[in-house]
Amino acid sequence: MNHKIIPISRQCELLGLPRSSFYYKCLSVSDLNVRLMELIDRQYTEMPFYGVPRMTAWLKRQGYTVNGKRIARLMRRMGLQGITPKKRLSRPNKEHTVYPYLLKNVNISKPNQVFCADITYIPMRKGFIYLTSVMDWYSRYVLSWKVSITLDAAFCVEALEDALAIGIPEIFNTDQGSQFTSTGFTDILKDHHIAISMDGKGRVFDNIFIERLWRTVKHEEVYLKDYANVWEAIRGLKDFFRRYNEERLHSALGNRTPCEVYYGAAKAPKPTPLTEEGVHLKYAS
């Protein structure tokens, strides 16, 4: 990220990256733990119903002599909970209000009808970060995304604000995690008169489209790369989301791109031009 002309503060501003994240040094994690967490993430993406016992047994079959306590500790650190079929990166807060699921039998027929959001784990060479995205359910268009080194609510609120600057949905759906039930998040939705919908506990299919997005992110970007640091992860994700929105054809969308469906083919904006360093600033997060 060193540049002879552009100072670090300006580079962080262009990327939307807090300077604290730029200077962040990953916590010390043993090489074995890093490898185990990578394997757990890959297997969880394929088998989200694997809890600690099954994950431990699967790792042993891969040749790793591990015990359940270690795997439980690593899964907690990753924010994964295998008790239910749903990946619970965002865990409930009993003091927060939980809202009912509003999308059962609802016909999603247009953009800006339903937005959804979720959080996933992104492995790096040393350590990991968390990724949150806001997606338009009808078009699969990713309106905004943010990364964070912690699971606090702030980066989810920032992603929400960025998404609402593009469009205002009738309904906003999330899981019951504390980031999304926090007053900082729900008050913004209420201020915009948006109906709040939350997945039923343990119901993996209630937010299915963003779950599919995570699978695509992992298989088409993250698992093909070996991010050395937060900067490399952000740069890779920037390019992925540009391609996903503007170039990747979806059979479910009639072989159109999410951008074409969200804006309408005639109104779809042109692909974002590259800067000298190849960063797509339109999707800076």
FENFEN-V152707 format. One record per pair of residues at least 24 apart in sequence whose ideal C-beta (glycine too) atoms are under 10 Angstrom apart, sorted by the first residue. I is the first residue (numbers start at 1). GAP is how many residues later the second one is. D is the distance in Angstrom with one decimal. If there is no record, write none. Layout:
i = [I/I]
gap = [GAP/GAP]
d = [D/D]
//
This chain:
i = [1/1/1/1/1/1/1/3/3/6/6/11/11/11/12/13/14/14/14/14/14/15/15/15/15/15/15/15/15/15/16/16/16/16/16/16/16/16/16/16/17/17/17/17/17/17/17/18/18/18/18/18/18/18/20/21/21/21/21/21/21/21/21/21/21/22/22/22/22/23/24/24/24/24/24/24/25/25/25/26/26/26/26/26/26/26/26/26/27/27/27/27/27/28/28/29/29/29/29/29/31/32/32/32/33/33/33/33/34/34/34/34/34/34/34/35/35/36/36/36/36/36/36/36/37/37/37/37/37/37/37/37/37/37/38/38/38/38/38/38/38/39/39/39/40/40/40/40/40/40/40/40/41/41/41/41/41/41/41/41/41/41/41/41/42/42/42/42/42/44/44/44/44/44/44/44/45/45/45/45/45/45/45/45/45/45/45/46/46/46/47/47/48/48/48/48/48/48/48/48/48/48/49/49/49/49/49/49/49/50/50/50/50/51/51/51/51/51/51/51/52/52/52/52/52/53/54/55/55/75/77/77/78/78/78/78/79/79/79/79/79/79/79/80/80/81/83/84/84/84/84/85/85/85/85/86/86/86/86/86/86/86/86/86/86/86/86/86/87/87/87/87/87/87/87/87/88/88/88/88/88/88/89/89/89/89/89/89/89/89/89/89/89/89/90/90/90/90/90/90/90/90/90/90/90/90/90/90/90/90/90/91/91/91/91/91/91/92/92/92/92/92/92/92/92/93/93/93/93/93/93/93/93/94/94/95/95/95/96/96/96/96/96/96/96/96/96/96/97/97/97/97/97/97/98/98/98/98/98/98/98/98/98/99/99/99/99/99/99/99/99/99/99/99/99/100/100/100/100/100/101/101/101/101/101/101/101/101/101/101/102/102/102/102/102/102/102/102/103/103/103/103/103/103/103/104/104/104/106/106/106/106/108/108/108/108/108/108/109/110/110/110/110/110/111/111/111/111/111/111/111/111/111/111/111/111/112/112/112/112/112/112/112/112/112/112/112/112/113/113/113/113/113/113/113/114/114/114/114/114/114/114/114/114/114/115/115/115/115/115/115/115/115/115/115/115/115/115/115/115/115/115/115/115/116/116/116/116/116/116/116/116/116/116/116/116/116/116/116/117/117/117/117/117/117/117/117/117/117/117/117/117/117/117/117/117/118/118/118/118/118/118/118/118/118/118/118/118/118/118/119/119/119/119/119/119/119/119/119/119/119/119/119/120/120/120/120/120/120/120/120/121/121/121/121/122/122/122/122/122/122/122/122/122/122/122/122/123/123/123/123/123/123/123/124/124/124/124/124/124/124/124/124/125/125/125/125/125/125/125/126/126/126/127/127/127/128/128/128/129/129/129/129/129/129/129/130/130/130/131/131/131/131/131/131/131/131/131/132/132/132/132/132/132/132/132/132/132/133/133/133/133/133/133/133/133/133/133/134/134/134/134/134/134/134/134/134/134/134/134/135/135/135/135/135/135/135/135/135/136/136/136/136/136/136/136/136/137/137/137/137/137/137/137/137/138/138/138/138/138/138/139/139/139/139/139/139/139/139/139/139/139/139/139/140/140/140/140/140/140/140/140/140/140/140/140/140/140/140/140/141/141/141/141/141/141/141/141/141/141/141/141/141/142/142/142/142/142/142/142/142/142/142/142/142/143/143/143/143/143/144/144/144/145/145/145/145/145/145/145/145/145/145/146/146/147/147/147/147/147/148/148/149/151/151/151/152/152/152/152/153/153/153/153/153/153/153/153/153/154/154/154/154/155/155/156/156/156/156/157/157/157/157/157/158/159/159/160/160/160/160/160/160/160/161/162/162/162/164/164/164/164/164/166/166/167/167/168/168/168/169/169/170/170/171/171/171/172/172/172/173/173/173/173/173/173/173/174/174/174/174/174/175/175/175/175/175/175/175/175/176/176/176/209/212/213/213/213/216/216/216/216/217/217/220/220/234/234/234/235/235/235/235/237/237/238/238/238/238/238/238/238/238/238/239/239/239/239/239/240/240/241/241/241/241/242/242/242/242/242/242/243/243/244/245/245/245/245/245/246/246/246/246/246/246/247]
gap = [228/229/230/231/233/234/276/273/274/270/271/220/266/268/219/271/261/263/265/267/270/215/216/219/220/223/264/266/269/270/130/131/142/146/218/222/265/267/268/269/129/130/213/214/217/267/268/129/130/131/136/137/140/212/129/108/126/127/128/129/134/208/209/210/213/207/208/209/212/207/103/105/125/126/205/206/101/102/204/98/99/100/101/102/103/123/203/204/50/99/100/101/122/98/99/45/48/97/98/99/95/32/34/38/37/40/41/44/40/89/90/91/92/93/94/29/88/26/28/30/34/35/38/39/34/37/38/40/41/43/84/86/90/91/85/86/87/90/184/185/188/25/35/84/31/34/35/38/40/42/81/83/34/37/39/46/79/80/81/82/87/177/181/182/81/176/177/180/181/31/34/36/38/43/77/174/42/75/76/166/169/170/172/173/174/177/178/169/172/173/35/38/32/34/36/37/38/39/156/163/166/167/33/34/35/36/37/38/155/25/30/32/35/24/29/30/31/32/33/34/24/28/29/30/31/29/28/25/27/46/44/51/43/45/50/52/40/41/42/49/51/72/98/40/41/121/119/117/118/119/120/117/118/119/120/32/89/90/113/114/115/116/117/118/119/120/121/125/31/32/33/34/88/117/124/127/31/87/88/89/113/114/29/30/31/32/41/42/43/62/86/88/90/125/27/28/29/40/42/61/63/66/84/85/86/87/88/89/90/91/92/60/84/85/86/87/88/83/84/85/86/88/89/106/109/60/83/84/85/86/87/88/89/84/87/83/86/87/80/81/82/83/84/85/86/87/89/90/84/85/86/89/99/101/77/78/82/83/98/100/101/102/103/73/74/75/77/81/82/87/90/96/97/98/99/95/96/97/98/100/72/75/96/97/98/99/100/102/105/106/68/69/70/71/93/94/95/96/34/68/70/94/96/103/104/93/96/102/31/64/65/91/28/29/30/31/63/101/29/26/28/29/60/151/25/26/27/28/30/56/58/147/150/151/152/153/24/25/26/27/29/31/54/55/56/57/58/150/24/25/26/54/56/57/58/24/55/56/57/58/59/80/81/83/95/26/28/29/45/48/49/51/52/53/54/55/56/57/58/59/74/79/82/95/53/55/56/57/58/59/81/83/90/91/92/93/94/95/97/26/27/28/39/42/43/46/55/56/57/58/60/62/63/68/90/93/38/55/56/57/59/61/62/81/89/91/92/93/95/96/27/29/32/36/37/40/55/56/58/60/61/91/95/90/91/93/94/95/97/98/102/30/93/97/101/25/92/95/96/99/100/103/105/108/111/114/115/95/99/100/102/103/104/110/98/101/102/103/104/105/106/108/109/100/101/102/103/104/107/108/101/102/103/100/102/103/99/102/105/26/98/100/101/104/105/108/25/26/49/24/28/83/86/91/102/103/106/154/24/25/26/27/28/42/47/48/78/153/26/30/77/80/81/84/104/108/111/152/25/26/27/28/29/30/32/33/35/38/40/76/28/38/72/74/75/77/78/123/127/27/30/31/33/73/122/125/126/32/34/35/36/70/71/72/73/31/71/115/120/123/124/70/106/111/114/117/118/119/120/121/122/123/124/125/69/70/72/73/76/104/105/108/110/112/113/117/118/119/121/122/25/26/103/104/105/112/116/117/118/119/120/121/122/68/71/75/98/99/100/102/103/116/117/120/141/24/26/102/115/119/97/139/141/68/72/89/92/93/95/96/138/139/140/88/139/83/86/87/90/138/31/82/81/26/27/28/26/27/30/32/24/25/26/27/28/29/30/31/32/25/28/30/31/24/130/24/26/28/29/25/27/28/30/31/127/26/126/24/25/26/28/29/32/34/27/121/122/123/24/25/27/28/30/96/97/95/96/24/25/26/25/26/24/25/24/25/26/24/25/26/24/25/26/33/34/36/37/24/25/32/33/36/24/25/26/27/28/31/32/35/24/25/26/43/40/28/31/45/24/28/32/34/24/27/24/28/45/50/51/42/43/44/45/46/48/34/40/41/42/43/44/45/46/47/35/39/40/41/44/40/43/39/41/42/44/29/30/32/38/40/41/28/37/39/24/26/27/37/38/24/25/26/34/36/37/24]
d = [8.6/9.6/4.9/9.2/9.9/9.2/9.2/9.7/7.9/9.7/8.9/8.9/8.9/9.2/9.6/9.1/8.2/9.6/7.3/6.1/6.3/9.9/8.1/6.1/8.4/8.2/7.1/8.3/5.2/7.7/7.7/9.5/8.3/8.7/8.6/10.0/9.2/9.4/4.5/5.2/9.7/8.2/7.4/7.6/6.2/8.2/8.1/10.0/8.8/9.2/9.4/9.1/9.8/10.0/8.3/8.3/7.7/7.5/5.9/9.7/9.7/10.0/5.5/9.0/8.8/9.1/7.1/7.0/9.8/9.8/8.9/9.2/5.4/9.8/8.9/6.5/9.1/8.8/9.4/7.2/8.9/4.7/3.0/7.9/9.1/8.3/7.9/8.6/9.3/9.0/6.2/9.6/9.3/8.6/8.9/9.2/8.6/6.9/6.1/8.6/9.0/8.1/8.8/9.5/8.2/9.1/6.3/8.7/9.8/7.8/8.7/7.6/6.6/7.6/8.7/8.2/9.9/9.7/6.6/6.8/7.7/7.4/5.9/9.8/9.9/5.5/8.7/7.6/5.9/9.5/8.3/6.3/9.2/6.9/5.0/9.6/9.6/9.1/10.0/8.9/9.9/7.7/9.9/9.8/7.2/6.3/6.4/6.7/7.1/9.6/9.2/9.4/9.8/6.8/8.0/10.0/9.0/5.8/8.5/5.6/8.4/7.6/8.6/8.8/8.8/7.6/9.4/9.6/6.8/8.3/8.4/5.8/7.6/6.5/8.5/9.7/8.7/8.9/9.6/9.7/7.2/5.9/9.5/5.1/7.7/9.5/8.6/8.6/9.6/9.7/9.2/9.9/8.9/7.9/9.1/6.0/6.9/5.5/6.3/8.1/9.8/9.7/7.1/9.7/8.1/4.6/8.9/9.9/8.0/9.5/9.2/5.4/9.8/8.5/9.4/8.2/3.2/5.9/8.9/10.0/9.6/9.6/9.4/6.1/8.9/8.7/7.4/8.8/6.6/10.0/9.5/8.5/5.0/8.7/7.0/9.4/7.5/8.9/6.0/9.4/7.1/5.9/9.4/10.0/7.0/10.0/8.1/7.0/3.4/8.4/7.9/6.0/7.8/4.3/8.8/9.9/7.0/9.6/7.3/9.4/8.1/5.5/6.8/4.8/9.2/8.4/8.6/8.6/8.6/8.8/7.4/8.3/9.0/8.2/8.0/8.1/9.6/7.4/8.8/7.1/9.4/8.8/7.8/4.3/6.4/6.4/6.8/9.6/9.0/6.9/8.6/7.0/8.8/9.9/9.4/7.6/5.2/9.3/8.7/7.1/8.9/8.0/7.8/5.9/7.8/2.1/6.3/4.8/6.2/8.7/9.9/8.3/9.4/8.6/5.8/6.0/8.9/8.7/4.9/6.5/6.2/9.7/7.0/9.8/8.2/9.7/9.0/8.3/3.7/9.1/10.0/6.0/7.4/9.3/9.8/9.0/9.0/10.0/8.5/9.4/6.3/9.8/8.8/3.6/6.3/7.6/9.4/8.1/6.3/10.0/8.7/7.2/8.8/9.5/10.0/5.2/9.8/6.1/9.7/5.9/10.0/10.0/8.7/9.7/9.5/9.0/8.5/9.4/7.9/7.9/9.5/8.6/4.4/6.4/4.7/10.0/8.8/7.2/7.0/8.6/7.7/9.8/5.7/6.2/6.0/5.2/9.9/7.6/5.9/9.5/9.6/5.6/9.5/7.3/6.0/8.0/3.8/8.6/8.2/6.9/6.0/5.8/9.1/7.2/8.9/9.5/9.1/8.6/9.7/9.8/7.8/9.2/9.6/5.4/5.1/9.9/9.2/9.4/7.0/9.6/5.9/9.0/9.4/9.9/5.5/8.9/5.3/5.1/7.2/7.1/8.8/9.6/7.0/4.9/7.9/8.4/6.7/9.8/8.1/9.1/9.9/9.7/9.0/4.4/6.6/5.3/7.4/8.4/7.1/5.9/9.9/9.9/6.3/5.4/7.0/6.9/5.8/6.9/4.7/7.5/6.1/10.0/9.4/7.9/9.3/9.7/7.0/9.7/8.7/6.3/8.5/9.8/7.7/8.8/4.1/9.1/7.5/5.0/7.3/9.3/9.6/8.1/9.9/9.8/9.0/9.0/7.3/4.4/6.7/9.5/8.6/9.3/9.3/5.4/9.2/6.6/5.0/9.6/9.3/9.5/9.0/9.6/6.8/6.8/7.0/8.0/7.4/7.8/5.0/8.8/9.7/8.9/6.7/8.9/8.5/7.1/9.5/9.4/6.9/6.5/8.5/9.8/8.7/9.2/6.0/9.7/4.6/7.2/8.1/7.1/9.8/8.8/7.2/8.8/7.1/9.7/9.3/8.5/7.0/6.8/8.8/9.7/9.2/8.9/9.1/8.7/4.5/9.5/7.1/7.8/9.2/9.7/9.2/9.4/9.6/7.1/9.8/8.1/8.5/9.3/5.8/10.0/7.6/9.7/6.0/9.5/7.8/9.2/6.9/8.7/9.8/9.2/7.7/9.2/9.3/9.3/8.2/4.3/7.0/6.7/7.4/7.7/5.9/9.7/5.6/6.3/5.0/7.8/8.7/9.8/9.4/7.8/8.0/9.6/8.8/8.9/9.3/10.0/9.1/9.9/8.5/9.6/6.0/5.9/8.7/9.6/7.5/9.5/9.7/9.0/9.6/8.3/7.4/9.0/8.5/9.8/6.9/9.0/5.1/9.7/8.9/5.1/9.0/9.8/7.7/9.5/9.8/9.2/6.9/9.0/6.7/6.5/8.4/8.4/9.5/8.0/10.0/9.1/5.3/6.3/9.7/7.5/3.8/8.6/9.0/9.9/9.4/8.5/9.5/8.8/8.7/9.8/9.4/6.4/5.3/9.8/6.2/8.5/10.0/8.6/8.9/7.1/7.5/9.2/7.6/8.6/5.6/8.3/8.6/9.9/7.4/9.0/9.5/5.7/8.4/9.7/9.2/9.2/9.6/7.2/7.9/10.0/9.3/9.0/7.1/8.8/9.0/5.0/8.0/8.3/3.8/3.9/8.5/9.8/6.2/9.1/8.3/7.4/9.6/8.4/8.8/9.2/6.1/7.8/6.8/9.1/4.5/9.8/7.4/8.3/8.9/9.1/9.0/6.0/9.8/9.8/8.6/3.9/6.3/9.2/6.9/3.7/8.1/9.1/7.1/9.6/9.6/5.4/9.7/6.3/5.8/7.1/9.6/9.5/8.3/6.8/9.5/9.1/9.8/8.3/9.3/8.5/6.8/9.8/9.5/9.8/7.0/9.0/9.6/6.1/7.5/10.0/4.9/9.8/4.8/7.1/6.7/6.1/7.1/6.6/9.8/9.7/7.2/8.6/8.5/7.0/9.2/7.4/9.2/9.9/9.1/7.0/4.3/8.0/9.1/4.5/9.3/5.6/6.1/8.8/9.6/7.9/9.9/8.3/8.8/6.6/8.1/8.7/6.1/7.8/5.2/5.6/9.6/6.9/8.3/9.8/7.4/9.2/6.3/9.9/5.8/7.7/9.7/9.9/6.8/10.0/9.7/7.6/7.2/8.7/9.6/6.2/8.3/8.9/10.0/8.1/10.0/5.6/8.4/6.8/6.0/8.6/7.0/6.3/4.6/7.8/5.3/6.0/6.7/9.5/4.2/7.0/7.2/7.5/6.0/9.7/8.8/5.9/7.3/9.8/7.3/9.2/4.7/9.4/8.8/10.0/9.1/7.9/6.4/9.6/8.6/6.4/9.8/9.4/9.6/9.7/7.9/10.0/8.7/7.1/8.2/10.0/8.5/8.1/8.1/8.3/8.8/8.5/7.1/8.5/7.8/6.4/9.3/8.5/7.6/9.6/9.1/6.2/5.1/8.5/9.0/5.3/7.0/7.5/9.4/7.7/8.5/6.4/8.7/9.9/9.3/8.1/9.6/5.1/8.3/7.3/6.0/9.5/4.6/7.5/5.6/9.4/9.4/9.7/9.8/9.4/9.4/9.5/7.8/8.7/5.1/7.5/9.4/9.6/9.7/7.5]
//
